[in-house]
Amino acid sequence: YYLAVAPYDFWIFPCGYDGGNNYTLTVTGEPCDASPPPNDRCIDAVPVSIGSTPFDNYFASADIDSETCALIGRDVWFTYTAQKSGDHKIAVCGGAAPFNSGMDIWTACPADSGQLLACNRDANDPNCGNSSYSTIILPMTAGETVFIRVGSEWFLAVLPPGDAALVVAFIGNEPVCGDPDAGDSCT
């Protein structure tokens, strides 16, 4: 980080007069680890399984520039390999400081010619308690691996980071309510 320090006014401040040109800048605080998350890049995607995997995207960067429907910046990456064939629900839930999330699912890393399979933002998943979380229902075959990209929505003023959990669940081939991309709606 660069810090510029200057007098508040452009007039009437000491500049070689009796007051001199000596100023003191004091910085206080506690050092923190400002390193990016270990899964900041697709090639370093963290494997996940059925269940909940906590994460944060503090100090994350954007791995790719392409804008999908998820509108993601400050992304982190995961991989998931299906153990059974059928529908899987992949969601962002929880966290101490909820943030507006977007999520992409890819066949491989974009740099390796991966194809975008699905994307979502603001899913309004009632199980997660926040309309700004992302949820995707994805049909998968046993042994299929996908790359999951989660991040903050890029159009927000400063891409506020947050912490949450990536939740993967096997839901089989049951009808899914509330997801317009999942086929017929339930009555």
N, C-alpha and C positions, 0 to 999 in steps of 0.2 A: 504494500500500500504506500502511496505517496501522500504526504501531508504538507499542505501549503499554509504558512502562518504569515499574517500581515496585520497591520493596525486596522482598526475598524474604520477610521476616517482617513481620507487622503490629505487632510490639512491639520496643522497644529500638532504634530507629533515630533518628538526629538529626532533630529537628523544632524548629528555633529555639533549640537549646541551643548550647553552645560550638562544636560541630562545624558549625553553620550548615545551610543548606538548599541548598548548591551541589553539584550532581552533574554529571558529564560522561558523555555518551554518545558513543562513537566507532564509526563504521561504516566498515569497510574492504571492499575488493573491487574488482572491475573492472566498469565500466558495461557493460550489454549491451543489445541491441536487443530490447525486450519488445513490439514491434509484432506484431499478428496477421499470419498469412500472407496474401499477396495474394488468395488464393482462399478466404478465411474465410467469405464469403457466396456463396450460389448465383448471384446476379447477376454475381459476379466469377469464375465458374468458369473454370479454365484448360483450354484445348483440349489433348487428348492424341491420339496416333495409335498404330498398332501399335508395340509396343516397351515400354520401361521408362522411367517418369518418376519421379525421386526427389521425395520430399516430406517434410515434417514437420508435426505439428500442435501444436508448441509455441506457446503463447499464443493458440491458436484458441479460439473460443467455439462455442456450439451455435446453429446458424442457425435450426433449427425445434425445436419442443417435442414433436412427435408421436413416439411410441415405436413403431418398427417392430420386426421380429424381430431387427434388428441392434443394438438398444439403444445408440444412438450419442450421444456427447457430444463436445465439442472437434472439430467436423467441418470438413473442407475439401472443396471441390467441383471437379469436372472435367467436361468434356464430351467425348464421343467420337462421331464420325460414321463409320458403317460404309462401307467402300469396296466390299465384296462382300456378297452375301446368303449367309447361313449362320450357324453357331454361332460365337460369340466367347467366349473365356475372359477374364474380367476378374478380376484377383487382386491382393492385397496381398502383397508379398514383400520379403525382405531387410531391410536397415537395421542400423545399428550398435547400436541399442538397441531390440530388438523389443518391441512392445506389443500388447495385446489389441485387435484391430481389429474393427469392424463395418462393413458396406458396404450402402448402398441404391442402387438404380438407378431413376431417375425419367424420365418422358416430358418434363417441363419443370420449372422451379422450382416448389416447392410453393406459393409465394405467387402464382404464375401459373396455379393450378389444375392443376399437374402431377399425374400419377397414378403411384403406386408400382408398378413393374414386378417388382422382385425385391429380396430382402434376404438377408443371410447374415452369420454370425459363426462363428468357430472351425471353419473348413472342413477342417482337417487335410490340407491340400494337401501331398503328399510332395515336390513340386517347390520348395516354399518353406521347408521345414525347420522349421516352427513350427506347432503345432496351433491357435494363437490367431490366425492370419491368416485373412482372408476370401477366398473364391473364389466367383464366380458364372459359370455357363455361360448365355449369353443368345442366343437366336436373333434375328437382325437382318436387315433387308433393306437393300440398297445405298441409301445416302443417308439412312438413318434416324439421328437424333441422340438420344443419351441423356445424362442428367445423372447423374454418379456422385458419391455422397456417402460419404466415408470418415472414420472417427473412432475414438476410444477408446470402449470399452464403458462406459456411464454408471454402471453399478452398482458399479464398482470404487471404493474409498474416495476417491481423489483424482483419478480419471480420468487416470492417468499418461499423458502424451503420449509420442510416440516418433517415430522416423523410419523410413521404409521406401521402397518404390517401388510405384507403381501399374503393373501389367504387363497389357497388352492383347495378345491373340493371336487370330488367325483360325484356327479349327480345322475349318471347313467343316461338313459334316454327318456326320462320323465318330462312331461310338458313343463315349460318354464314360463312363469307369469311375469309380465312387466318388461320384458326385453324385446323391443320391436325387431331386433335382428335374429331372434331365436325361433321365428316361425309363427304359427297361429297363437293368438293370445288366449289365455284361459278366460272362462266366463265367470 
